[in-house]
């Protein structure tokens, strides 16, 4: 999987286990995309799951969590916290046919633009 710039569609970085997204810097201009690793295999759709829930079925390359019309990308902004994204390729549209090998990536989303408030100690009498 890759981190893709929006709207240019160029690869900014590989999306690998342990990747850290900062909403302040990254996600305003990035999307996530998947390219099948076996170019000879027929892939007609990819189902994306985030934390065990299906969030998108993409039926056209380039397969992405946020593909727009005509293969363009749109930004994606998952919630702050730890996540697991799984992309499973299928031989037919709509997640039909034979399932390929899923790609799974664990990543974290942070927002460094929001400072953590410092607790105020309770005065002691």
C-alpha positions as a printed Julia matrix, in Angstrom:
125×3 Matrix{Float64}:
   0.0     0.0     0.0
   1.08    3.56   -0.54
   0.44    7.06    0.71
  -0.59    9.1    -2.34
  -0.52   12.87   -2.79
  -3.84   14.51   -3.62
  -4.73   15.57   -6.24
  -1.47   14.76   -8.11
  -1.68   11.01   -7.51
   2.04   10.48   -6.95
   3.41    8.17   -4.27
   4.55   10.1    -1.19
   5.6     7.08    0.89
   4.98    3.39    1.3
   2.3     2.58    3.88
   3.93    0.02    6.17
   3.35   -1.3     9.68
   4.09    1.39   12.23
   3.39    4.29    9.85
   2.49    7.48   11.73
   0.08    9.96   10.16
  -0.03   13.46   11.51
  -3.31   15.18   10.65
  -1.49   18.49   10.85
   0.9    17.59    8.02
  -0.16   14.47    6.19
  -3.83   13.75    5.74
  -4.94   17.07    4.35
  -3.18   16.19    1.11
  -2.92   12.39    1.13
  -4.94    9.3     0.36
  -4.23    5.59    0.66
  -3.93    3.42   -2.41
  -3.24   -0.23   -3.14
  -1.49   -1.66   -6.15
  -1.76   -5.41   -6.64
   1.66   -7.0    -6.12
   1.04   -9.72   -8.71
   0.59   -7.85  -11.99
  -0.39  -11.08  -13.77
  -3.31  -11.73  -11.45
  -6.66  -10.35  -12.56
  -7.88   -7.9    -9.93
 -11.28   -6.36  -10.6
 -12.06   -5.03   -7.12
 -10.52   -4.41   -3.71
 -12.42   -4.39   -0.42
 -10.95   -2.1     2.24
 -11.58   -2.77    5.93
 -10.6    -0.42    8.74
 -10.5    -1.94   12.21
 -12.62   -4.88   11.05
 -15.34   -2.85    9.31
 -15.73   -2.61    5.53
 -15.26    1.03    4.58
 -15.08    0.77    0.77
 -15.27   -1.57   -2.18
 -13.36   -0.13   -5.14
 -14.1    -1.59   -8.56
 -11.57    0.33  -10.64
  -7.82    0.83  -10.64
  -6.11    2.62   -9.1
  -7.68    0.91   -6.1
  -7.92    3.35   -3.22
  -9.7     3.98    0.05
 -10.91    7.25   -1.49
 -10.87    6.98   -5.28
 -12.92    9.56   -7.03
 -14.23    9.53  -10.57
 -11.82    8.73  -13.41
  -9.17    7.32  -11.06
  -8.59   10.57   -9.19
  -7.87   10.58   -5.48
  -9.6    12.43   -2.67
  -8.27   12.96    0.85
  -8.99   10.52    3.65
  -8.97   11.48    7.31
  -9.35    8.54    9.72
  -9.9     9.21   13.42
  -6.97    9.82   15.75
  -5.73    6.55   17.24
  -4.32    3.16   16.23
  -5.81    1.42   13.21
  -5.53   -1.7    11.08
  -6.27   -1.33    7.37
  -6.82   -4.5     5.33
  -7.11   -4.49    1.53
  -8.33   -7.72   -0.08
  -8.22   -8.06   -3.88
 -10.95   -9.97   -5.75
 -11.14  -11.39   -9.27
 -14.59   -9.9    -9.94
 -16.22   -6.54   -9.26
 -18.01   -5.93   -5.98
 -15.74   -8.28   -4.05
 -16.92  -11.28   -6.04
 -15.02  -14.21   -7.45
 -11.76  -15.45   -6.02
 -10.17  -13.55   -3.11
  -6.48  -12.8    -3.36
  -4.01  -12.41   -0.51
  -5.06   -9.58    1.83
  -2.62   -6.79    2.63
  -2.76   -5.66    6.26
  -1.1    -2.56    7.72
  -1.11   -1.24   11.29
  -0.76    2.54   11.51
  -1.38    5.4    13.93
  -3.08    8.74   13.37
  -2.06   11.69   15.57
  -2.88   15.38   15.52
   0.09   17.45   16.63
  -1.77   20.68   15.86
  -3.93   20.17   18.95
  -1.83   20.65   22.1
  -2.59   18.39   25.03
  -3.89   20.52   27.9
  -1.83   20.42   31.06
  -3.91   19.51   34.1
  -4.13   22.2    36.75
  -3.33   20.89   40.21
  -5.99   21.27   42.85
  -4.81   23.73   45.52
  -4.3    22.23   48.95
  -5.6    24.16   51.96
